[in-house]
Amino acid sequence: MSIKFRNYYLLIIFIIFLISLFLLAKPPYNAQATASASASITITDGVNPSLILFDPQNITYTTTTVPLNFFANDSFLSTVWYNLDNGANTTISANTTFTTASGSHTLRIYANDTGRLSNTTSVAFTVSVAGQQQEGGGTTGGGGGGGGGGASYPTAKAPEGKLYISKDIIKDKLAINENLDNYIKFVNEFKVPIKVTLDLSDISEFLYRIGLSKIEFELQPGEKLDFKLPIRASEDFKPDIYTGTIYVSYLGKTEEIPFVLEVVSSEPLFDIFLDIKENDLEPGENVLAEITITNIKETKQIDVNITYFIKDINGNTISEEKETRGFERQVNYVKRIPMPDYLKDDRYIIYIKVSHEDVINSASQIINIKSEKKLLSKKPVLAYSLVGFIVLASFFSILYLSLRKHVTTKNIFRGVMQQPYKVQKADTKARLEKQLKLLTKNYEERNITEDTYNKTKKKLEDMINKLDKK
């Protein structure tokens, strides 16, 4: 391969490497950018209410007071009622108890919504109280002995598996008086049934189902449940960002799901687009937020007041900065928001609030603060950069050596060809022998190839031989 062709070949390889490095090191576009166009939603109910009956169960109760625990969920839930042994219907709105006599019974419970869609389920159970005659003429068994002590259970090893929860944060945006149904999927990946309790009391003011504060349900191994969270921004709310926590308890442990709700004016004058491409930061680093504000109503220039908030996941304000910007149709800019260096590792909210007169719109995004950021997450980029540096250094080293060889060989010939014919024979021979020694030295130091060395050596030796013959 010729020197010239080899240099082109190395240059092409290097360019391909740089392009690959750029594509691999380029951070991915963040799909969490918040678009803030207001939309009116028309909901057509075509789904039957969800209905789960927890108690009574298909067992024998030793008391005449039996628990009735259920879960009914629907965006347009109207009425829940039950009957016992096909008797009179009793309307209920919350978990309760009822009293019945000894014997076999069947309880059926119904849920109905405003669209006349319904659901029903039933359970058969038995009540057996010592000394009480059973319905149907039967009698109970003999009287029980003296009061027994509390039941004793061996210490059980925690079952293997986990409860899969589809979301580790609930984040939504609503205009005042808008509703939204957000779903959380639960999957029992244990090998035993588990009872799950959802404590929604901290976010109950954001739910349009009155009294929806604590839900209990049981999941069999492998069973899935899509729980609908009916979220509403009531007219009592002001445009702002609100936070809360959903508590999920099972098998003696509790997990927390943060809840974040942006509330904006019902008829915004502008759209806001927020894009933070780098979501994982160290304390003290800067958030680079690309912000686009588009005027969707006015046709003239307006001035908007912009407030930049850093909030913790509980809604507490850490820092706040204000400015005013004027624009006619659209303004796009990058805002540098410094993160304090005292922040602990956690999730934080970057909240941008834009107002014009009494109209407020906003955008927000979650970021993560990690003290030991990213030598791990940036290892691939660092590795590619290191490889790129090595390849770059190697390329220029090879190029330098190739040019050096070329120049050395060229200088050899130039020195030979430019010798005046009238120079004394001895001086000419001495110069040629000196060039031959220099050629040999370059070859021994691997500055020139063997092929170049042999060809040049032959030419020099031929010239020396010719001088000797003259």
PAVEXVEX-376530 format. One record per residue (C-alpha): x, y, z; residue number from 0; residue in three letters. Coordinates in pm, 1 decimal, decimal comma, always signed. Example, Ala and Ser with C-alpha at 12.3 -4.5 7.8 and 13.67 -1.06 7.14 Angstrom:
<rs>
       c1       c2       c3 fidren rolo
  +1230,0   -450,0   +780,0      0  ALA
  +1367,0   -106,0   +714,0      1  SER
</rs>
This chain:
<rs>
       c1       c2       c3 fidren rolo
     +0,0     +0,0     +0,0      0  MET
   +147,0   +336,5    -97,3      1  SER
   +208,5   +603,2   +163,7      2  ILE
    -42,6   +838,8     +4,4      3  LYS
   -317,7   +575,6     -9,3      4  PHE
   -247,7   +465,8   +348,2      5  ARG
   -283,4   +822,3   +472,7      6  ASN
   -621,1   +859,4   +300,0      7  TYR
   -731,7   +526,9   +446,1      8  TYR
   -640,0   +631,0   +801,1      9  LEU
   -813,0   +965,3   +755,8     10  LEU
  -1138,8   +795,8   +647,7     11  ILE
  -1126,5   +559,4   +948,0     12  ILE
  -1073,0   +852,0  +1181,6     13  PHE
  -1367,3  +1050,0  +1038,2     14  ILE
  -1597,8   +746,2  +1072,4     15  ILE
  -1487,4   +704,6  +1433,6     16  PHE
  -1558,6  +1069,2  +1516,1     17  LEU
  -1909,6  +1044,4  +1369,9     18  ILE
  -1978,7   +726,9  +1571,0     19  SER
  -1844,5   +888,3  +1887,4     20  LEU
  -2070,0  +1189,9  +1839,4     21  PHE
  -2379,2   +974,0  +1792,7     22  LEU
  -2303,6   +756,9  +2095,9     23  LEU
  -2211,4  +1042,6  +2328,2     24  ALA
  -2503,7  +1263,8  +2230,1     25  LYS
  -2762,1  +1263,9  +2514,6     26  PRO
  -3101,6  +1127,0  +2412,1     27  PRO
  -3388,6  +1362,2  +2362,5     28  TYR
  -3587,4  +1385,9  +2681,8     29  ASN
  -3942,6  +1273,8  +2618,4     30  ALA
  -4059,5  +1424,6  +2946,0     31  GLN
  -4082,9  +1776,3  +2812,8     32  ALA
  -4414,6  +1918,7  +2914,2     33  THR
  -4654,1  +2055,4  +2655,3     34  ALA
  -4913,3  +2277,0  +2809,8     35  SER
  -5192,3  +2321,8  +2559,4     36  ALA
  -5526,7  +2334,1  +2732,7     37  SER
  -5782,5  +2085,0  +2605,4     38  ALA
  -6144,4  +2015,2  +2681,5     39  SER
  -6217,9  +1646,6  +2737,6     40  ILE
  -6547,2  +1477,2  +2662,5     41  THR
  -6579,3  +1142,7  +2840,7     42  ILE
  -6819,0   +876,9  +2718,3     43  THR
  -6874,6   +607,2  +2980,5     44  ASP
  -6872,7   +258,7  +2832,0     45  GLY
  -6708,7    +66,2  +3114,7     46  VAL
  -6885,4   -123,3  +3391,4     47  ASN
  -6794,6    -25,1  +3747,1     48  PRO
  -6507,1   -211,7  +3912,7     49  SER
  -6636,6   -413,4  +4207,6     50  LEU
  -6434,2   -625,5  +4451,9     51  ILE
  -6586,6   -794,9  +4758,2     52  LEU
  -6334,4   -862,0  +5036,2     53  PHE
  -6567,2   -960,9  +5322,6     54  ASP
  -6760,7  -1168,9  +5397,1     55  PRO
  -6553,1  -1460,0  +5269,8     56  GLN
  -6644,6  -1818,1  +5193,3     57  ASN
  -6576,1  -1930,5  +5550,4     58  ILE
  -6761,2  -1998,3  +5876,5     59  THR
  -6804,3  -1704,3  +6113,2     60  TYR
  -6845,2  -1764,8  +6487,0     61  THR
  -7025,3  -1436,7  +6549,1     62  THR
  -7353,4  -1299,9  +6422,2     63  THR
  -7191,6   -966,6  +6329,9     64  THR
  -7030,6  -1005,6  +5990,1     65  VAL
  -6806,7   -748,5  +5816,5     66  PRO
  -6896,9   -613,9  +5473,6     67  LEU
  -6587,0   -472,2  +5305,1     68  ASN
  -6582,7   -387,6  +4935,8     69  PHE
  -6417,7   -171,8  +4672,2     70  PHE
  -6625,3     -3,8  +4399,0     71  ALA
  -6463,7   +230,2  +4148,5     72  ASN
  -6604,3   +413,8  +3845,1     73  ASP
  -6579,3   +765,7  +3707,6     74  SER
  -6959,4   +792,3  +3721,9     75  PHE
  -7039,8   +563,4  +4015,4     76  LEU
  -7395,2   +617,8  +4134,7     77  SER
  -7513,2   +355,5  +4385,5     78  THR
  -7385,8    +50,2  +4573,3     79  VAL
  -7628,4   -187,8  +4747,3     80  TRP
  -7650,3   -544,5  +4874,1     81  TYR
  -7903,1   -802,5  +4982,5     82  ASN
  -7878,7  -1109,5  +5203,0     83  LEU
  -8045,4  -1433,4  +5095,8     84  ASP
  -8241,3  -1246,6  +4823,0     85  ASN
  -8401,2  -1023,3  +5085,5     86  GLY
  -8446,3   -647,2  +5083,2     87  ALA
  -8183,6   -431,6  +4913,7     88  ASN
  -7974,3   -209,9  +5140,6     89  THR
  -7787,0    +89,7  +4997,6     90  THR
  -7436,0   +152,1  +5133,5     91  ILE
  -7162,3   +406,5  +5066,6     92  SER
  -6876,7   +267,8  +5275,5     93  ALA
  -6756,7    -48,3  +5446,3     94  ASN
  -6995,6   -163,4  +5716,9     95  THR
  -7117,9   -465,1  +5916,4     96  THR
  -7448,4   -650,3  +5932,1     97  PHE
  -7607,8   -896,1  +6173,0     98  THR
  -7754,8  -1232,1  +6081,8     99  THR
  -7849,6  -1559,2  +6248,0    100  ALA
  -7664,1  -1889,6  +6244,9    101  SER
  -7692,8  -2083,9  +5922,9    102  GLY
  -7585,9  -2074,8  +5559,3    103  SER
  -7620,4  -1743,4  +5378,2    104  HIS
  -7556,0  -1580,5  +5041,4    105  THR
  -7471,6  -1211,9  +5012,4    106  LEU
  -7491,6  -1036,8  +4677,4    107  ARG
  -7357,5   -684,7  +4620,4    108  ILE
  -7425,3   -452,7  +4325,1    109  TYR
  -7262,5   -136,0  +4184,5    110  ALA
  -7439,2    +92,6  +3937,9    111  ASN
  -7320,9   +404,4  +3750,7    112  ASP
  -7505,4   +698,0  +3598,5    113  THR
  -7485,0   +537,6  +3254,0    114  GLY
  -7692,8   +244,1  +3382,4    115  ARG
  -7395,9    +10,9  +3363,7    116  LEU
  -7362,3   -225,0  +3658,2    117  SER
  -7153,2   -498,4  +3814,4    118  ASN
  -7234,6   -761,2  +4075,0    119  THR
  -7065,1  -1031,3  +4277,1    120  THR
  -7170,0  -1267,5  +4554,9    121  SER
  -7032,4  -1494,9  +4824,9    122  VAL
  -7170,8  -1785,4  +5027,3    123  ALA
  -7073,1  -1807,6  +5393,7    124  PHE
  -7184,2  -1972,0  +5717,3    125  THR
  -7252,9  -1834,7  +6063,3    126  VAL
  -7217,7  -2082,2  +6347,6    127  SER
  -7257,0  -1949,4  +6700,6    128  VAL
  -7234,7  -2191,7  +6991,2    129  ALA
  -7573,9  -2255,1  +7154,5    130  GLY
  -7772,5  -2075,1  +6883,6    131  GLN
  -8019,5  -2268,0  +6668,6    132  GLN
  -7939,4  -2248,6  +6301,1    133  GLN
  -8189,0  -2127,7  +6045,7    134  GLU
  -8347,8  -2422,6  +5869,4    135  GLY
  -8400,5  -2621,8  +6195,0    136  GLY
  -8047,2  -2731,7  +6253,0    137  GLY
  -7867,8  -2677,0  +6575,9    138  THR
  -7512,2  -2591,0  +6643,5    139  THR
  -7267,8  -2833,5  +6790,6    140  GLY
  -7204,2  -2867,9  +7161,4    141  GLY
  -7117,3  -2569,4  +7368,0    142  GLY
  -6766,3  -2453,0  +7358,9    143  GLY
  -6529,8  -2499,8  +7648,6    144  GLY
  -6372,3  -2226,0  +7852,1    145  GLY
  -6225,8  -1920,0  +7688,1    146  GLY
  -5922,6  -2011,3  +7488,7    147  GLY
  -5602,1  -1813,7  +7465,4    148  GLY
  -5499,1  -1614,7  +7160,4    149  GLY
  -5388,9  -1808,5  +6857,5    150  ALA
  -5017,1  -1875,9  +6832,5    151  SER
  -4842,4  -1867,5  +6496,2    152  TYR
  -4486,7  -1970,1  +6417,4    153  PRO
  -4252,2  -1703,6  +6290,1    154  THR
  -4277,9  -1721,1  +5911,6    155  ALA
  -4005,6  -1634,2  +5666,1    156  LYS
  -4095,0  -1347,2  +5435,9    157  ALA
  -4223,5  -1484,5  +5104,8    158  PRO
  -4005,2  -1447,4  +4798,7    159  GLU
  -4116,1  -1211,0  +4527,1    160  GLY
  -4235,8   -853,7  +4503,6    161  LYS
  -4536,7   -636,0  +4438,6    162  LEU
  -4492,7   -474,5  +4097,6    163  TYR
  -4614,6   -113,0  +4092,5    164  ILE
  -4618,2    +41,7  +3745,0    165  SER
  -4542,8   +398,7  +3854,5    166  LYS
  -4294,9   +540,6  +4102,9    167  ASP
  -4443,5   +890,2  +4069,7    168  ILE
  -4780,0  +1033,9  +3963,2    169  ILE
  -4738,7  +1362,5  +3773,8    170  LYS
  -5027,0  +1529,2  +3592,8    171  ASP
  -5137,0  +1868,4  +3467,3    172  LYS
  -5494,3  +1996,4  +3463,5    173  LEU
  -5676,8  +2318,9  +3397,4    174  ALA
  -5920,5  +2431,5  +3663,9    175  ILE
  -6239,4  +2217,4  +3660,7    176  ASN
  -6079,0  +1942,0  +3452,1    177  GLU
  -6084,2  +1571,3  +3539,2    178  ASN
  -5829,4  +1303,2  +3454,5    179  LEU
  -5813,8   +928,8  +3524,6    180  ASP
  -5463,4   +801,7  +3592,6    181  ASN
  -5405,4   +427,8  +3628,3    182  TYR
  -5162,0   +238,2  +3849,3    183  ILE
  -5104,6   -128,5  +3770,2    184  LYS
  -5038,1   -368,6  +4057,8    185  PHE
  -4909,4   -722,0  +3994,6    186  VAL
  -4859,8   -979,6  +4270,6    187  ASN
  -4527,1  -1145,6  +4188,2    188  GLU
  -4522,3  -1333,8  +4518,3    189  PHE
  -4619,2  -1700,3  +4534,7    190  LYS
  -4878,3  -1630,8  +4804,0    191  VAL
  -5189,4  -1410,6  +4816,9    192  PRO
  -5124,9  -1062,7  +4954,1    193  ILE
  -5347,4   -791,0  +5092,6    194  LYS
  -5268,4   -441,4  +4964,4    195  VAL
  -5376,8   -118,6  +5133,3    196  THR
  -5373,2   +214,3  +4948,6    197  LEU
  -5375,8   +519,4  +5173,5    198  ASP
  -5497,0   +812,6  +4960,9    199  LEU
  -5578,9  +1047,0  +5247,9    200  SER
  -5287,4  +1278,4  +5163,5    201  ASP
  -5424,7  +1343,7  +4812,2    202  ILE
  -5798,6  +1306,0  +4876,4    203  SER
  -5861,4  +1674,7  +4798,7    204  GLU
  -5741,8  +1611,1  +4442,3    205  PHE
  -5982,7  +1320,2  +4381,7    206  LEU
  -6334,6  +1364,0  +4250,6    207  TYR
  -6461,2  +1052,3  +4428,7    208  ARG
  -6574,2  +1170,9  +4770,5    209  ILE
  -6456,6   +951,1  +5055,3    210  GLY
  -6189,3   +773,4  +4850,5    211  LEU
  -5918,0   +778,6  +5115,2    212  SER
  -5830,9   +418,2  +5200,6    213  LYS
  -5864,8   +116,2  +4973,5    214  ILE
  -5789,6   -247,4  +5052,8    215  GLU
  -5777,7   -533,6  +4805,1    216  PHE
  -5633,7   -882,2  +4783,6    217  GLU
  -5423,8  -1013,2  +4496,6    218  LEU
  -5371,2  -1379,9  +4423,9    219  GLN
  -5028,8  -1493,2  +4294,2    220  PRO
  -4985,5  -1353,5  +3943,4    221  GLY
  -5305,0  -1147,2  +3964,3    222  GLU
  -5309,7   -795,8  +3817,6    223  LYS
  -5518,9   -494,1  +3909,6    224  LEU
  -5542,8   -161,0  +3726,4    225  ASP
  -5638,6    +92,3  +3990,9    226  PHE
  -5801,0   +407,3  +3857,9    227  LYS
  -5703,6   +729,4  +4029,3    228  LEU
  -5980,9   +986,3  +3957,8    229  PRO
  -5800,0  +1322,2  +3966,7    230  ILE
  -5973,6  +1658,3  +3956,9    231  ARG
  -5860,9  +2021,2  +3972,8    232  ALA
  -6161,8  +2176,9  +4141,1    233  SER
  -6261,2  +2540,0  +4102,4    234  GLU
  -6132,1  +2603,4  +4456,2    235  ASP
  -5773,1  +2550,7  +4344,8    236  PHE
  -5551,8  +2834,6  +4230,7    237  LYS
  -5302,3  +2787,5  +3946,7    238  PRO
  -5000,5  +2639,0  +4121,1    239  ASP
  -4820,8  +2309,6  +4174,8    240  ILE
  -4952,3  +2071,2  +4441,2    241  TYR
  -4789,2  +1764,0  +4591,7    242  THR
  -4883,5  +1469,6  +4809,4    243  GLY
  -4801,2  +1104,5  +4872,5    244  THR
  -4978,4   +774,0  +4807,8    245  ILE
  -4887,4   +505,7  +5063,0    246  TYR
  -4892,6   +141,8  +4948,9    247  VAL
  -4877,8   -113,9  +5232,7    248  SER
  -4844,0   -491,7  +5203,9    249  TYR
  -4675,8   -772,9  +5399,0    250  LEU
  -4567,1   -535,7  +5674,4    251  GLY
  -4389,5   -286,5  +5447,6    252  LYS
  -4494,3    +50,7  +5306,4    253  THR
  -4389,4   +213,4  +4979,0    254  GLU
  -4446,4   +576,8  +4887,1    255  GLU
  -4557,2   +710,7  +4548,4    256  ILE
  -4508,4  +1089,7  +4519,1    257  PRO
  -4800,0  +1279,7  +4364,9    258  PHE
  -4747,3  +1603,4  +4168,4    259  VAL
  -5032,3  +1803,3  +4013,9    260  LEU
  -4994,0  +2121,2  +3810,5    261  GLU
  -5304,9  +2338,1  +3800,5    262  VAL
  -5328,1  +2611,6  +3534,8    263  VAL
  -5586,4  +2866,5  +3425,5    264  SER
  -5884,1  +2724,1  +3239,9    265  SER
  -5819,4  +2935,8  +2928,0    266  GLU
  -5444,2  +2997,9  +2893,5    267  PRO
  -5313,3  +3266,1  +2660,2    268  LEU
  -4992,3  +3083,6  +2575,2    269  PHE
  -4830,0  +2742,6  +2551,7    270  ASP
  -4514,8  +2657,5  +2744,7    271  ILE
  -4262,1  +2395,5  +2637,4    272  PHE
  -3992,5  +2292,5  +2887,5    273  LEU
  -3709,1  +2058,9  +2792,2    274  ASP
  -3435,5  +1957,4  +3036,3    275  ILE
  -3218,7  +1702,2  +2859,0    276  LYS
  -2988,1  +1628,3  +3153,4    277  GLU
  -3205,1  +1496,6  +3438,5    278  ASN
  -2929,7  +1349,9  +3659,8    279  ASP
  -2719,3  +1614,6  +3830,7    280  LEU
  -2483,7  +1660,4  +4122,1    281  GLU
  -2542,1  +1921,0  +4395,3    282  PRO
  -2413,1  +2258,4  +4276,5    283  GLY
  -2450,1  +2185,0  +3904,9    284  GLU
  -2662,3  +2393,6  +3669,4    285  ASN
  -2990,0  +2288,3  +3514,3    286  VAL
  -2999,2  +2387,5  +3147,4    287  LEU
  -3366,0  +2433,2  +3063,4    288  ALA
  -3479,0  +2504,5  +2708,4    289  GLU
  -3800,2  +2705,1  +2729,8    290  ILE
  -4039,7  +2799,1  +2449,8    291  THR
  -4337,9  +3026,5  +2516,6    292  ILE
  -4589,8  +3063,2  +2233,4    293  THR
  -4862,0  +3327,1  +2220,9    294  ASN
  -5180,7  +3146,6  +2110,7    295  ILE
  -5438,7  +3421,4  +2162,8    296  LYS
  -5295,3  +3772,2  +2130,4    297  GLU
  -5164,4  +3913,3  +1800,6    298  THR
  -4964,3  +4190,8  +1960,8    299  LYS
  -4657,7  +4199,4  +2180,1    300  GLN
  -4716,3  +4104,7  +2542,2    301  ILE
  -4500,1  +4106,7  +2853,4    302  ASP
  -4509,7  +3794,9  +3069,6    303  VAL
  -4386,0  +3746,1  +3423,1    304  ASN
  -4180,6  +3428,9  +3458,3    305  ILE
  -4091,6  +3263,9  +3788,6    306  THR
  -3841,6  +2977,8  +3807,7    307  TYR
  -3883,9  +2749,4  +4108,2    308  PHE
  -3678,6  +2464,6  +4246,6    309  ILE
  -3900,2  +2257,3  +4477,1    310  LYS
  -3845,7  +1935,4  +4664,8    311  ASP
  -4075,1  +1640,4  +4604,3    312  ILE
  -4294,2  +1755,4  +4895,0    313  ASN
  -4358,1  +2092,6  +4731,2    314  GLY
  -4128,9  +2301,5  +4953,8    315  ASN
  -3963,2  +2589,8  +4767,2    316  THR
  -3582,9  +2574,3  +4766,1    317  ILE
  -3512,9  +2868,4  +4535,8    318  SER
  -3711,1  +3119,9  +4332,1    319  GLU
  -3611,1  +3361,0  +4056,4    320  GLU
  -3828,3  +3608,6  +3864,8    321  LYS
  -3794,6  +3793,9  +3535,8    322  GLU
  -4009,2  +3964,7  +3270,8    323  THR
  -3987,8  +3893,7  +2898,2    324  ARG
  -4166,5  +4058,3  +2608,9    325  GLY
  -4247,9  +3889,9  +2279,9    326  PHE
  -4507,4  +3896,3  +2003,9    327  GLU
  -4552,4  +3543,5  +1874,6    328  ARG
  -4294,2  +3317,8  +2033,1    329  GLN
  -3981,5  +3330,5  +2244,9    330  VAL
  -3726,6  +3049,7  +2280,0    331  ASN
  -3427,0  +3055,4  +2512,2    332  TYR
  -3209,0  +2844,4  +2740,0    333  VAL
  -3225,6  +2923,5  +3110,7    334  LYS
  -2943,3  +2830,5  +3346,3    335  ARG
  -3083,9  +2737,2  +3688,4    336  ILE
  -2816,1  +2666,7  +3953,8    337  PRO
  -2886,1  +2380,8  +4194,7    338  MET
  -2769,8  +2455,6  +4553,0    339  PRO
  -2468,8  +2250,8  +4661,1    340  ASP
  -2632,4  +2145,9  +4990,3    341  TYR
  -2910,3  +1940,2  +4829,7    342  LEU
  -2946,6  +1578,9  +4937,6    343  LYS
  -2985,1  +1290,9  +4695,9    344  ASP
  -3352,0  +1292,8  +4595,8    345  ASP
  -3595,2  +1395,9  +4326,2    346  ARG
  -3667,0  +1766,2  +4274,3    347  TYR
  -3914,3  +1966,1  +4067,6    348  ILE
  -3816,4  +2237,7  +3821,9    349  ILE
  -4134,5  +2445,0  +3797,7    350  TYR
  -4173,8  +2732,1  +3547,5    351  ILE
  -4473,0  +2959,1  +3611,2    352  LYS
  -4570,1  +3215,3  +3344,5    353  VAL
  -4839,8  +3477,5  +3399,8    354  SER
  -4997,0  +3762,4  +3206,3    355  HIS
  -5251,5  +3966,8  +3396,7    356  GLU
  -5468,2  +3701,2  +3571,4    357  ASP
  -5392,2  +3414,0  +3332,6    358  VAL
  -5134,7  +3157,2  +3445,1    359  ILE
  -4979,2  +2863,4  +3266,6    360  ASN
  -4683,8  +2650,4  +3370,1    361  SER
  -4454,0  +2360,1  +3292,7    362  ALA
  -4249,9  +2133,9  +3516,0    363  SER
  -4006,1  +1845,8  +3505,7    364  GLN
  -3858,1  +1606,9  +3760,6    365  ILE
  -3479,5  +1590,7  +3801,9    366  ILE
  -3258,8  +1368,2  +4016,4    367  ASN
  -2978,0  +1484,5  +4241,5    368  ILE
  -2706,6  +1220,9  +4287,7    369  LYS
  -2394,6  +1303,1  +4483,9    370  SER
  -2191,2  +1032,5  +4317,0    371  GLU
  -2316,9  +1118,5  +3973,6    372  LYS
  -2212,7   +957,9  +3705,5    373  LYS
  -1881,9   +823,7  +3699,7    374  LEU
  -2088,5   +515,4  +3622,7    375  LEU
  -2345,5   +670,4  +3396,8    376  SER
  -2080,2   +858,0  +3201,6    377  LYS
  -1838,2   +568,7  +3175,0    378  LYS
  -1937,5   +489,5  +2816,5    379  PRO
  -1881,0   +850,3  +2709,6    380  VAL
  -1550,0   +866,5  +2896,4    381  LEU
  -1442,2   +538,9  +2742,3    382  ALA
  -1531,8   +654,4  +2392,8    383  TYR
  -1349,5   +982,5  +2453,0    384  SER
  -1037,8   +799,6  +2573,0    385  LEU
  -1044,8   +566,6  +2273,9    386  VAL
  -1093,5   +867,3  +2048,0    387  GLY
   -789,9  +1038,7  +2198,7    388  PHE
   -576,7   +726,2  +2154,5    389  ILE
   -688,6   +682,1  +1794,3    390  VAL
   -628,6  +1050,3  +1724,4    391  LEU
   -278,6  +1037,0  +1872,9    392  ALA
   -201,4   +717,2  +1681,9    393  SER
   -327,2   +865,3  +1356,8    394  PHE
   -108,9  +1173,7  +1380,8    395  PHE
   +191,1   +964,8  +1490,2    396  SER
   +157,0   +739,2  +1186,4    397  ILE
   +102,3  +1039,1   +962,2    398  LEU
   +411,9  +1208,9  +1102,9    399  TYR
   +628,0   +899,5  +1054,9    400  LEU
   +495,8   +849,4   +701,7    401  SER
   +574,7  +1207,4   +608,8    402  LEU
   +913,0  +1178,2   +772,5    403  ARG
   +993,4   +868,7   +566,6    404  LYS
   +878,4  +1040,1   +250,8    405  HIS
  +1079,3  +1353,3   +320,5    406  VAL
  +1387,3  +1151,8   +417,3    407  THR
  +1377,8   +949,0    +95,8    408  THR
  +1308,8  +1256,8   -111,0    409  LYS
  +1599,4  +1439,5    +47,6    410  ASN
  +1825,9  +1144,1    -28,2    411  ILE
  +1746,0  +1158,3   -398,2    412  PHE
  +1754,1  +1533,6   -401,2    413  ARG
  +2097,7  +1530,8   -244,1    414  GLY
  +2221,5  +1281,0   -498,3    415  VAL
  +2068,3  +1436,5   -810,1    416  MET
  +2181,7  +1784,1   -727,6    417  GLN
  +2547,7  +1685,2   -708,5    418  GLN
  +2737,4  +1886,0   -974,9    419  PRO
  +2898,7  +1670,7  -1235,1    420  TYR
  +3213,4  +1877,2  -1211,1    421  LYS
  +3261,3  +1800,0   -841,8    422  VAL
  +3566,6  +1605,1   -776,0    423  GLN
  +3520,5  +1231,2   -788,4    424  LYS
  +3636,3  +1175,2   -434,9    425  ALA
  +3398,4  +1430,5   -286,2    426  ASP
  +3106,2  +1287,5   -482,4    427  THR
  +3183,9   +936,1   -368,7    428  LYS
  +3217,8  +1053,5     -8,7    429  ALA
  +2879,1  +1223,0    -23,6    430  ARG
  +2716,3   +912,6   -171,4    431  LEU
  +2870,6   +689,6    +92,7    432  GLU
  +2748,9   +930,6   +361,2    433  LYS
  +2396,7   +915,1   +213,0    434  GLN
  +2420,4   +536,8   +210,7    435  LEU
  +2513,3   +531,9   +580,2    436  LYS
  +2224,6   +769,2   +658,0    437  LEU
  +1989,9   +544,3   +461,0    438  LEU
  +2108,4   +238,9   +654,3    439  THR
  +2061,7   +420,5   +985,4    440  LYS
  +1703,3   +519,1   +895,3    441  ASN
  +1627,9   +162,6   +800,6    442  TYR
  +1773,9    +23,4  +1124,4    443  GLU
  +1563,4   +271,4  +1321,4    444  GLU
  +1257,2   +157,1  +1126,1    445  ARG
  +1195,5   +501,6   +981,9    446  ASN
  +1169,3   +362,3   +629,6    447  ILE
  +1039,2    +37,6   +491,7    448  THR
  +1259,9   -245,1   +374,2    449  GLU
  +1141,0   -200,1    +18,1    450  ASP
  +1232,5   +169,9    +17,1    451  THR
  +1565,0    +89,5   +177,7    452  TYR
  +1657,1   -175,9    -79,1    453  ASN
  +1560,4    +33,8   -380,3    454  LYS
  +1741,7   +345,5   -258,0    455  THR
  +2044,7   +147,2   -147,8    456  LYS
  +2072,6    -12,3   -492,6    457  LYS
  +2059,0   +325,1   -663,6    458  LYS
  +2327,9   +469,5   -436,8    459  LEU
  +2550,3   +166,1   -480,9    460  GLU
  +2507,7   +183,0   -860,2    461  ASP
  +2611,1   +547,9   -857,6    462  MET
  +2916,4   +469,2   -645,2    463  ILE
  +3009,9   +185,8   -879,3    464  ASN
  +2983,1   +416,2  -1180,0    465  LYS
  +3216,4   +664,9  -1012,4    466  LEU
  +3462,2   +387,5   -944,2    467  ASP
  +3461,1   +287,9  -1312,7    468  LYS
  +3530,4   +636,9  -1434,7    469  LYS
</rs>
